[in-house]
Amino acid sequence: MLRARPQALIWLPPWGIPMTKSTDMQTVMAEFLEDYQHTHRMNLRQLQVSSHIGVCRTEALGGLQMQCDQCDVRLPHYHSCRDRHCPKCQQQASEKWRETQLDAVLPVTDYHVVFTLPHLLNPWMQLHPEVIVRVLFQVVWETLKAFGQDPKRLGGDIGMTAVLHTWGQTLTQHVHLHCLIPGGALTQKDDWHPAKSNYLFPVRALSRHFRGRMVSALRKAAQQGDLSRIKRDGDVDSVLNQLMATHWVVYSKACLNRTQTVVNYLAQYTHRIAISDWRILGIEGDHVHFRYKDYQDESRKKVMSLSATEFIRRFLLHVLPHGLMRIRHYGFLANRCRKSKLETIRARLNYKTRVDKKETLSKTSKAISSTPGEKSEQCPKCHQGHLQVIYLLLPKPLTGG
């Protein structure tokens, strides 16, 4: 029988399998992480992330005791762990990033370009994530920068925002970089050269250039000793030779009137990884059921069932080292020059920055005030009053059993 949170309602989805109301990653970890540890080795970072998910928004982290100023109902508001890997956290950070990106949108066609690493590099990603990610960002930018500066193309400096994803819809390892690029380049004389193609640069040429630079950079990293965890003799040369004989996938598409859609999509994953709680349908025995989109079958929505240990293993594949930046900005969108460069480009395009901003934060992502007596969110019971902080809740250790 499927299990989920207490008092969950049973519902019948369109694919015909009886499911309970959504469970979450915290529940899966609580029930199966101990069993997983008996058969799988976890590194310190994975242990840390698992611990954070386990205590997120529970008594263990403490919080605020809230009381409605109308009906006097009391509700605890526990602190979140704020780990970027936690499905419950970082909603406000994602909204803030989304608004910042929309503020930087220019009145030009934007391009969504995706660079994907072959699966041959997945073992290296597990051994040396810092090196692979550093090289990936570096090579992608060098590739796009070279194409942008080519006089036969744009003949100037482009801008790029890149977001690292390491997962596919079924939580398998699928390392790729989403790049959002305004369609045009700023010349040395501060002139604006607009892009005219519906794919920005030729995809096949991008793919070959990307492959060559990436293999060269990885070979250099190996020679410098940065790939020291690859122990077997000849492994580096063997893999790199196979990579040169492999087709590398690059996707490019113009965001015609849909830049905001791409920004909204990326914002969902800028401060989270792998899977959101709403996709986890329920637990049946020792298996976890979750939704996914099958891109090989016309993006149809389907349900996958995995053993809980396999589900946790796949999730932990995407835990990144502490401090590794998943979002980076380049060219005229780099943080050090973004403001001045965007002003220059807007002046050339006779465009004023948007004044009528939409709400910067949705109602569900507004922060609850930590100042006692200050009104915050609406009471969920009477819908008339507002919740106020009446005292602090000190952290309590979670009891086992």
C-alpha positions in Angstrom: 0.0 0.0 0.0 1.3 3.5 -0.8 2.3 5.7 2.0 2.6 9.4 2.2 2.2 12.1 4.8 -0.5 11.5 7.5 -4.0 12.4 6.5 -3.0 12.5 2.8 -5.9 12.1 0.4 -6.0 9.3 -2.1 -6.3 10.3 -5.7 -6.4 8.6 -9.1 -4.1 10.2 -11.7 -4.7 9.9 -15.4 -2.3 7.1 -15.9 -4.5 4.8 -13.8 -2.2 3.9 -10.9 -3.7 4.7 -7.4 -1.4 7.2 -5.7 -1.4 9.1 -2.4 -1.0 12.8 -2.1 2.6 13.9 -2.7 5.2 12.8 -0.2 8.6 14.5 -0.2 12.4 14.0 -0.2 12.5 14.5 3.5 10.2 11.5 4.0 12.1 9.3 1.6 15.4 10.2 3.4 13.9 9.6 6.8 12.6 6.1 5.9 15.4 4.8 3.7 18.6 6.6 4.2 19.8 4.3 7.0 19.2 1.2 4.7 21.0 3.0 1.9 24.1 3.6 4.1 24.4 -0.1 4.7 25.1 -0.8 1.0 26.5 2.5 -0.3 29.4 4.7 0.7 28.6 8.4 1.2 31.1 11.2 1.1 31.1 13.9 3.7 29.3 16.4 1.5 26.5 13.9 0.8 26.2 13.2 4.5 26.0 16.9 5.2 23.3 17.5 2.6 21.2 14.5 3.7 21.4 15.8 7.3 20.2 19.2 6.2 17.3 17.8 4.3 16.3 15.7 7.3 16.0 18.6 9.7 14.7 21.3 7.4 11.6 23.1 8.8 11.5 20.9 11.9 12.0 21.5 15.6 15.6 20.7 15.2 16.3 24.1 13.7 14.1 26.1 15.9 12.0 28.9 14.6 9.2 31.4 15.4 5.9 30.9 17.2 3.3 32.8 15.3 -0.2 33.9 16.5 -3.1 35.3 14.5 -4.1 38.8 15.7 -7.8 38.0 15.0 -8.6 34.4 15.9 -5.6 33.7 18.2 -4.6 30.5 16.4 -1.0 29.6 17.0 1.3 28.1 14.4 5.0 27.3 14.6 7.2 28.5 11.8 10.4 26.4 11.7 13.5 27.6 10.1 14.7 26.1 6.8 18.1 24.6 6.3 18.8 26.9 3.3 20.8 24.2 1.6 20.7 24.6 -2.2 20.2 20.9 -2.6 17.0 20.9 -0.5 13.7 20.8 -2.4 12.0 22.8 0.3 14.4 25.7 0.3 15.6 28.7 -1.7 12.3 29.7 -3.3 12.9 33.4 -2.4 16.5 33.2 -3.8 15.1 31.8 -7.0 12.5 34.6 -7.3 15.2 37.2 -6.6 17.4 35.7 -9.3 14.5 35.6 -11.8 13.7 39.3 -11.2 17.4 40.3 -11.6 17.5 38.4 -14.9 14.3 40.0 -16.2 15.7 43.4 -15.3 18.7 42.7 -17.6 16.5 41.6 -20.6 17.3 43.7 -23.6 14.8 44.5 -26.5 16.5 41.9 -28.7 15.9 38.3 -29.4 17.5 36.1 -26.8 19.0 32.7 -27.5 18.8 29.6 -25.4 21.9 27.5 -26.1 22.6 24.2 -24.3 26.0 22.5 -24.2 26.0 18.8 -23.1 28.9 16.7 -22.0 29.0 13.1 -23.3 28.2 10.4 -20.7 31.7 9.1 -21.1 32.7 11.9 -18.7 30.2 11.0 -16.0 32.8 9.0 -14.0 35.2 11.9 -14.1 32.4 14.2 -12.9 32.1 12.0 -9.8 35.8 11.9 -9.2 36.7 15.6 -10.0 33.5 17.7 -10.1 35.4 21.0 -9.4 37.7 20.4 -12.4 35.1 19.2 -14.8 32.7 22.1 -14.0 35.5 24.7 -14.1 36.7 23.5 -17.5 33.1 23.3 -18.8 32.2 26.9 -17.9 35.6 28.1 -19.3 35.4 26.2 -22.6 31.8 27.1 -23.3 32.5 30.8 -22.8 35.7 30.7 -24.8 33.7 29.0 -27.6 30.9 31.5 -27.7 33.2 34.4 -27.2 35.3 33.3 -30.2 32.2 33.0 -32.4 30.9 36.3 -31.3 34.1 38.2 -32.0 34.5 36.6 -35.4 34.1 39.6 -37.9 32.1 37.3 -40.2 29.5 36.8 -37.5 28.9 39.5 -34.9 32.3 41.1 -34.6 32.0 42.1 -31.0 31.6 41.0 -27.4 28.6 39.0 -26.4 27.0 38.5 -23.0 26.0 35.2 -21.4 24.3 33.8 -18.3 25.1 30.2 -17.8 23.4 27.7 -15.3 24.8 24.3 -14.6 22.5 21.3 -14.6 23.8 17.8 -13.8 20.5 15.7 -14.1 18.0 14.4 -16.5 14.3 13.9 -15.8 14.8 10.4 -14.3 17.6 11.7 -12.0 20.4 10.1 -14.1 23.6 12.0 -14.5 23.3 14.4 -17.5 25.8 17.2 -17.3 24.9 20.2 -19.4 25.1 24.0 -19.4 22.1 26.2 -20.1 23.2 29.5 -21.6 20.9 32.5 -22.1 22.5 34.9 -24.6 21.1 38.3 -25.9 21.1 38.4 -29.7 23.9 40.8 -30.5 27.4 42.0 -29.7 28.9 45.2 -28.5 31.9 46.4 -30.5 35.0 48.1 -29.3 33.5 51.4 -30.5 30.4 50.7 -28.4 28.2 50.0 -31.4 25.6 47.3 -31.3 25.6 44.5 -33.9 22.3 42.5 -33.8 22.2 38.8 -34.5 20.2 37.9 -37.6 20.0 34.1 -37.4 17.3 32.1 -35.7 20.0 29.9 -34.1 22.7 32.6 -33.3 25.7 30.5 -34.5 25.8 27.3 -36.6 25.2 24.4 -34.2 27.5 21.9 -35.9 30.4 24.4 -35.9 29.7 25.1 -32.2 29.7 21.4 -31.4 33.1 20.7 -33.1 34.7 23.8 -31.6 33.4 22.9 -28.1 34.6 19.3 -28.4 38.1 20.3 -29.5 38.5 22.9 -26.8 37.1 20.7 -24.1 39.3 17.7 -24.9 42.3 19.9 -25.1 41.5 21.6 -21.7 41.0 18.2 -20.1 44.2 16.8 -21.4 46.0 19.9 -20.0 44.3 19.4 -16.7 45.5 15.8 -16.6 49.1 16.8 -17.4 49.0 19.3 -14.6 47.9 16.6 -12.1 44.3 18.0 -11.6 42.8 14.6 -12.5 44.8 12.6 -9.9 41.9 10.4 -8.8 42.0 8.7 -12.2 44.4 5.9 -11.4 44.5 3.4 -14.2 47.3 3.9 -16.7 46.1 5.0 -20.1 42.6 5.8 -18.9 42.9 9.5 -19.6 44.2 9.1 -23.1 41.7 6.3 -23.9 38.7 8.4 -22.8 39.9 11.6 -24.5 40.4 9.7 -27.8 36.9 8.2 -27.5 35.6 11.7 -26.9 37.1 13.1 -30.0 35.4 10.3 -32.0 32.0 11.1 -30.3 29.3 13.5 -31.5 28.8 16.3 -29.0 25.3 17.7 -28.6 24.7 21.4 -28.7 21.2 22.8 -28.8 20.4 26.4 -29.9 17.1 28.1 -30.3 15.8 31.7 -30.5 13.5 32.7 -27.7 11.0 34.6 -29.9 8.8 36.4 -27.4 9.5 33.8 -24.8 12.7 35.0 -23.0 10.6 35.3 -19.8 9.6 31.6 -20.2 13.2 30.5 -20.3 14.2 32.7 -17.4 11.3 31.2 -15.4 12.3 27.7 -16.3 16.0 28.2 -15.3 14.9 30.0 -12.1 13.2 26.8 -10.9 16.7 25.1 -10.8 19.1 27.9 -10.0 19.1 27.2 -6.3 17.8 23.6 -6.3 18.8 20.3 -7.8 17.5 17.2 -9.5 13.8 17.0 -8.3 11.1 19.0 -6.7 8.9 17.6 -4.0 5.7 17.9 -6.1 7.2 15.3 -8.6 7.4 12.6 -5.9 4.1 10.8 -5.9 4.4 8.4 -3.1 6.1 5.3 -1.5 4.9 1.8 -2.1 6.8 -0.8 -0.1 10.5 0.0 -0.7 9.8 1.8 -4.0 9.4 5.5 -4.8 7.1 6.7 -7.5 7.7 10.0 -9.2 6.7 12.0 -12.3 9.0 12.7 -15.2 8.8 14.0 -18.7 9.9 11.6 -21.5 11.6 13.8 -24.1 12.1 10.7 -26.3 8.4 10.2 -26.5 7.1 13.7 -27.5 7.6 15.0 -23.9 4.8 12.9 -22.6 4.4 12.9 -18.8 5.0 9.5 -17.2 5.6 7.8 -13.9 8.7 6.0 -12.9 9.2 3.6 -10.0 12.6 3.1 -8.5 13.7 1.2 -5.4 14.3 3.7 -2.6 18.0 3.0 -2.5 18.3 3.6 -6.2 16.2 6.8 -5.9 18.5 8.1 -3.2 21.6 7.1 -5.1 20.5 9.0 -8.2 19.6 12.1 -6.1 23.0 12.1 -4.4 24.8 12.0 -7.7 23.9 15.7 -8.0 25.3 16.9 -4.7 28.0 19.4 -5.6 31.1 20.4 -3.6 30.6 23.3 -1.2 31.2 26.7 -2.8 31.0 25.5 -6.4 29.1 28.2 -8.4 26.3 26.9 -10.6 25.4 30.3 -12.0 27.9 32.5 -13.8 27.8 35.6 -16.0 30.1 36.6 -18.8 30.9 39.3 -21.3 28.7 42.4 -21.0 26.6 40.5 -18.4 29.5 40.0 -16.1 28.8 41.4 -12.6 31.7 43.9 -12.7 30.5 45.7 -15.8 26.8 44.7 -16.3 25.3 48.0 -15.2 27.4 50.2 -17.4 27.4 47.9 -20.5 23.6 47.5 -20.3 23.1 51.2 -20.1 25.4 51.6 -23.2 23.4 49.0 -25.2 20.1 50.4 -24.2 21.2 53.9 -25.3 22.2 52.5 -28.7 18.8 50.8 -28.9 16.9 53.8 -27.6 15.4 51.6 -24.9 14.5 52.5 -21.3 14.7 50.0 -18.5 11.4 48.6 -17.5 9.6 50.7 -14.9 6.4 48.7 -14.4 8.0 45.8 -12.6 5.8 42.8 -11.8 5.6 41.7 -8.2 9.2 40.9 -7.2 8.1 38.1 -4.9 5.0 35.9 -5.0 2.8 35.7 -1.9 4.1 32.3 -1.1 7.7 33.3 -1.1 7.5 36.5 1.0 9.7 36.2 4.0 8.1 36.0 7.4 9.3 38.9 9.5 11.6 38.0 12.4 10.7 41.1 14.3 8.2 40.4 17.1 4.9 42.3 16.8 5.4 43.0 13.1 2.6 41.8 10.8 3.5 39.2 8.1 1.5 36.6 6.3 -2.3 36.1 6.3 -3.8 33.6 8.8 -4.5 30.3 7.0 -7.4 29.6 9.3 -9.6 32.7 9.5 -8.1 34.5 6.4 -8.8 37.8 8.1 -6.0 38.4 10.6 -2.3 38.3 10.1 0.3 36.1 11.9 2.6 37.8 14.3 5.7 36.6 16.0 5.1 36.2 19.8 8.3 34.4 20.8 11.3 32.4 19.5 11.4 28.6 19.4 14.7 27.2 20.4 16.2 24.3 18.4 15.4 20.8 19.8 17.2 17.6 18.9 15.1 15.2 16.9 14.3 12.0 18.8 14.7 8.6 17.0 12.0 6.0 16.5 
